[in-house]
Amino acid sequence: MLGELLKDMATSTPQGVVGVSLIFIYLAWILAMAFIRIHQGKHEQH
């Protein structure tokens, strides 16, 4: 799935390249926030 997205990005318009780049940034943001929340959850006292 990611390979196809990158391949299509290489043959895309500048707007497509920006869009795909923003998708990757958004995905990285979601993953970072998830790891931060997991880390915070481990340190909370129940």
DSSP file (Angstrom, degrees, kcal/mol; ACC not computed):
  #  RESIDUE AA STRUCTURE BP1 BP2  ACC     N-H-->O    O-->H-N    N-H-->O    O-->H-N    TCO  KAPPA ALPHA  PHI   PSI    X-CA   Y-CA   Z-CA
    1    1 A M     >        0   0    0      0, 0.0     4,-1.8     0, 0.0     5,-0.1   0.000 360.0 360.0 360.0 -49.4    0.0    0.0    0.0
    2    2 A L  H  >  +     0   0    0      2,-0.2     4,-2.5     1,-0.2     5,-0.2   0.873 360.0  54.8 -68.8 -36.1    2.7    2.5    0.9
    3    3 A G  H  > S+     0   0    0      1,-0.2     4,-2.4     2,-0.2    -1,-0.2   0.911 108.6  47.7 -62.7 -42.5    4.9    1.4   -2.0
    4    4 A E  H  > S+     0   0    0      2,-0.2     4,-2.6     1,-0.2     5,-0.2   0.887 110.7  52.5 -65.3 -38.9    2.1    2.1   -4.4
    5    5 A L  H  X S+     0   0    0     -4,-1.8     4,-1.9     2,-0.2    -2,-0.2   0.915 111.8  45.4 -63.0 -43.3    1.4    5.4   -2.9
    6    6 A L  H  X S+     0   0    0     -4,-2.5     4,-1.6     2,-0.2    -2,-0.2   0.893 112.3  51.5 -67.6 -39.4    5.1    6.4   -3.2
    7    7 A K  H  X S+     0   0    0     -4,-2.4     4,-0.8     1,-0.2    -2,-0.2   0.929 112.4  45.4 -63.2 -45.2    5.3    5.1   -6.8
    8    8 A D  H >< S+     0   0    0     -4,-2.6     3,-0.5     1,-0.2    -1,-0.2   0.842 108.3  58.0 -67.2 -32.7    2.2    7.1   -7.8
    9    9 A M  H >< S+     0   0    0     -4,-1.9     3,-1.4     1,-0.2    -1,-0.2   0.870  99.3  59.2 -63.5 -35.9    3.6   10.2   -6.0
   10   10 A A  H 3< S+     0   0    0     -4,-1.6    -1,-0.2     1,-0.3    -2,-0.2   0.787 112.6  38.1 -65.8 -26.9    6.7   10.1   -8.2
   11   11 A T  T << S+     0   0    0     -4,-0.8    -1,-0.3    -3,-0.5    -2,-0.2   0.188 102.0 103.6-106.7  15.7    4.6   10.4  -11.3
   12   12 A S  S <  S-     0   0    0     -3,-1.4    -3,-0.1     1,-0.2    -4,-0.0  -0.319  76.4 -94.0 -95.3 174.7    2.1   12.9   -9.8
   13   13 A T     >  -     0   0    0     -2,-0.1     4,-2.1     1,-0.1     3,-0.3  -0.347  45.8 -99.1 -76.6 166.4    1.6   16.6  -10.1
   14   14 A P  H  > S+     0   0    0      0, 0.0     4,-2.3     0, 0.0     5,-0.2   0.869 126.7  55.3 -56.4 -36.1    3.1   19.0   -7.5
   15   15 A Q  H  > S+     0   0    0      1,-0.2     4,-2.3     2,-0.2     5,-0.1   0.882 107.1  50.1 -64.8 -36.7   -0.2   19.1   -5.7
   16   16 A G  H  > S+     0   0    0     -3,-0.3     4,-2.6     2,-0.2     5,-0.2   0.892 108.7  51.5 -66.6 -40.4   -0.2   15.3   -5.5
   17   17 A V  H  X S+     0   0    0     -4,-2.1     4,-2.3     2,-0.2    -2,-0.2   0.922 111.8  47.1 -62.7 -44.1    3.3   15.3   -4.1
   18   18 A V  H  X S+     0   0    0     -4,-2.3     4,-2.4     2,-0.2    -2,-0.2   0.919 112.1  50.8 -63.6 -43.1    2.3   17.8   -1.4
   19   19 A G  H  X S+     0   0    0     -4,-2.3     4,-1.8     2,-0.2    -2,-0.2   0.919 111.9  45.4 -61.2 -45.6   -0.9   15.8   -0.6
   20   20 A V  H  X S+     0   0    0     -4,-2.6     4,-2.1     1,-0.2    -1,-0.2   0.892 111.7  53.3 -66.7 -39.0    1.0   12.5   -0.2
   21   21 A S  H  X S+     0   0    0     -4,-2.3     4,-2.2    -5,-0.2    -1,-0.2   0.907 108.8  49.5 -61.4 -41.2    3.7   14.3    1.9
   22   22 A L  H  X S+     0   0    0     -4,-2.4     4,-2.6     1,-0.2    -1,-0.2   0.849 106.9  55.7 -67.2 -33.7    1.0   15.7    4.2
   23   23 A I  H  X S+     0   0    0     -4,-1.8     4,-2.5     2,-0.2    -1,-0.2   0.930 109.3  46.5 -62.0 -44.5   -0.6   12.2    4.5
   24   24 A F  H  X S+     0   0    0     -4,-2.1     4,-2.5     2,-0.2    -2,-0.2   0.899 112.3  49.9 -65.7 -40.3    2.8   10.8    5.7
   25   25 A I  H  X S+     0   0    0     -4,-2.2     4,-2.3     2,-0.2    -1,-0.2   0.920 111.6  49.0 -62.9 -42.9    3.2   13.7    8.1
   26   26 A Y  H  X S+     0   0    0     -4,-2.6     4,-2.4     2,-0.2    -2,-0.2   0.909 110.8  50.0 -62.7 -42.9   -0.3   13.2    9.5
   27   27 A L  H  X S+     0   0    0     -4,-2.5     4,-2.4     1,-0.2    -1,-0.2   0.914 110.9  49.2 -61.8 -43.5    0.4    9.4    9.9
   28   28 A A  H  X S+     0   0    0     -4,-2.5     4,-2.5     1,-0.2    -1,-0.2   0.892 110.4  51.7 -62.9 -39.4    3.7   10.2   11.8
   29   29 A W  H  X S+     0   0    0     -4,-2.3     4,-2.5     2,-0.2    -2,-0.2   0.917 109.5  49.2 -63.0 -44.8    1.8   12.7   14.0
   30   30 A I  H  X S+     0   0    0     -4,-2.4     4,-2.2     1,-0.2    -2,-0.2   0.928 113.2  46.7 -61.2 -45.5   -0.9   10.0   14.8
   31   31 A L  H  X S+     0   0    0     -4,-2.4     4,-2.3     2,-0.2    -2,-0.2   0.906 111.9  50.5 -64.9 -41.3    1.8    7.4   15.7
   32   32 A A  H  X S+     0   0    0     -4,-2.5     4,-2.3     1,-0.2    -2,-0.2   0.930 111.7  47.6 -62.8 -45.2    3.8    9.9   17.8
   33   33 A M  H  X S+     0   0    0     -4,-2.5     4,-2.5     1,-0.2    -1,-0.2   0.877 110.3  53.1 -64.3 -37.2    0.7   10.9   19.8
   34   34 A A  H  X S+     0   0    0     -4,-2.2     4,-2.3    -5,-0.2    -1,-0.2   0.928 110.4  46.5 -63.6 -44.8   -0.3    7.3   20.3
   35   35 A F  H  X S+     0   0    0     -4,-2.3     4,-2.5     2,-0.2    -2,-0.2   0.882 112.1  51.1 -66.2 -37.4    3.2    6.4   21.7
   36   36 A I  H  X S+     0   0    0     -4,-2.3     4,-2.6     2,-0.2    -2,-0.2   0.931 111.2  47.7 -63.9 -44.9    3.1    9.5   24.0
   37   37 A R  H  X S+     0   0    0     -4,-2.5     4,-2.3     2,-0.2    -2,-0.2   0.891 112.4  49.3 -64.7 -38.8   -0.3    8.5   25.3
   38   38 A I  H  X S+     0   0    0     -4,-2.3     4,-1.7     2,-0.2    -1,-0.2   0.929 111.5  49.7 -63.6 -44.8    0.8    4.9   25.9
   39   39 A H  H  X S+     0   0    0     -4,-2.5     4,-0.9     1,-0.2    -2,-0.2   0.911 112.1  47.5 -60.8 -44.0    3.9    6.2   27.7
   40   40 A Q  H >X S+     0   0    0     -4,-2.6     4,-0.7     1,-0.2     3,-0.5   0.885 109.0  55.0 -64.7 -38.6    1.8    8.5   29.9
   41   41 A G  H 3< S+     0   0    0     -4,-2.3     3,-0.5     1,-0.2    -1,-0.2   0.832 102.9  55.5 -64.7 -32.8   -0.6    5.7   30.6
   42   42 A K  H 3< S+     0   0    0     -4,-1.7    -1,-0.2     1,-0.2    -2,-0.2   0.781 108.7  48.2 -70.4 -26.3    2.2    3.4   31.9
   43   43 A H  H << S+     0   0    0     -4,-0.9    -1,-0.2    -3,-0.5    -2,-0.2   0.517  88.2 102.4 -95.2  -5.5    3.3    6.1   34.4
   44   44 A E  S  < S-     0   0    0     -4,-0.7     2,-0.5    -3,-0.5    -3,-0.0  -0.532  72.8-126.7 -75.4 143.5   -0.2    6.8   35.8
   45   45 A Q              0   0    0     -2,-0.2    -2,-0.1     1,-0.1    -1,-0.1  -0.797 360.0 360.0 -91.9 131.8   -1.0    5.3   39.2
   46   46 A H              0   0    0     -2,-0.5    -1,-0.1     0, 0.0    -2,-0.0   0.422 360.0 360.0 -96.4 360.0   -4.2    3.3   39.1
